[in-house]
Amino acid sequence: MAQRGIGQLPPQARRYRECSTVERVNGRLEDEFGVRPVRVRGHAKLPWHLMFGIVALTVDQ
């Protein structure tokens, strides 16, 4: 109750807000930027593929 009085959220609400933000970004990467069906071979190429999706998401925003 004291946290609400000074304008802070309880820890559970902060964690929920952060998790939902991350899940929205992950879902958008999977649905719109082709991260779900990763079709590259090799462990070295996978981070490049994911970073391209993140760059595309950033440019789109």
Summary of the structure (lengths in Angstrom):
residues: 61
radius of gyration: 17.0
end to end distance: 36.4
largest distance: 53.7
contacts: 118
relative contact order: 0.11
helix: 67%
strand: 0%
